[in-house]
Amino acid sequence: MANVTGYGRFAPSPSGDLHLGNLRTALLAWLFARSTGRGFLLRIEDLDRVKAGAQERQLEDLETLGLDWDPPVLRQSERLPLYEAAIARLTAAGRTYECFCTRKEIQQAVTAPHGPMGAYPGTCRDLTAAEQTRRRAEGRPAALRLRAEVTEFEIHDELLGDYRGAVDDLVLRRGDGTPAYNLAVVVDDAAQGIDQVVRGDDLLPSTPRQAYLATLLDTPVPHYAHVPLVLNTSGQRLAKRDGAVTLRDRLALGETPEQVLMLLGESLGYCDATTIPQILERFRPEKLPREPWTLDPNSLLQPSTCP
Ligand code: GLU
């Protein structure tokens, strides 16, 4: 796209239909991008959790809702050489090591004395060559980890302000050979020229790791905005089992795409907006609700947040 100042993006995992929480995040990512003159890209994060046909349905749903994006749509499964190139670069700089630990061993190990809670305790960080050879001979394929030189990293979030969070020796390539999410996301955001990352605030704790990794790969750290999630009436994160929560569920109940969009718009404080351009015109990030939105999928008529 010509004359854009950068790119925003939505990066769904094709594990099933998008629910209203995912669609609301997609709408917000689109609004942040378009309101700042950015292009908007879609990236299918299909390194795992893939359900056949899900990505086509996700794209259809975004289109039905009225969102548009700049081609091409990238698929992570087609970009493995890029992730391997980044891993090779980190390895050449002495910043990786093989890890032979099982999940259970990691859970049982005491967290490193000065490390962040829940962080990888560094069991395999300083194995001798002989120990490495012995563990390799046991036959379990090694994961590859980052040799991190910090335990924390600070990022700035447009909605949440400064956020300092844990960085550990995160996995770059899993034992089964699949590049890890944290690596792929950083490599792709950089390669796609994405300088604005808008996503659910459940991903905020991963962000310091990703930003640190970006600095190690000499790529700019994007602007971040983590948006509140949508909750069910029990206060838990909205899930498919909560009822009619996908666009297709709502259409099957007789709602129109405009009504679903209106519902999402209302949840953001934009009343009576039935088209995306109407919402875009009124979009003010600083006025967005900072609290999660509670949705009762069993009630067709949602209580309006509008006066
Ligand atoms: N693929 C991730 C998800 O669907 C989102 C990753 C991101 O936005 O950075 O949860």
Boltz pocket constraint, residues with backbone or C-beta under 6 A from the ligand:
constraints:
  - pocket:
      binder: B
      contacts: [[A, 10], [A, 11], [A, 12], [A, 13], [A, 45], [A, 185], [A, 198], [A, 199], [A, 203]]
      max_distance: 6.0
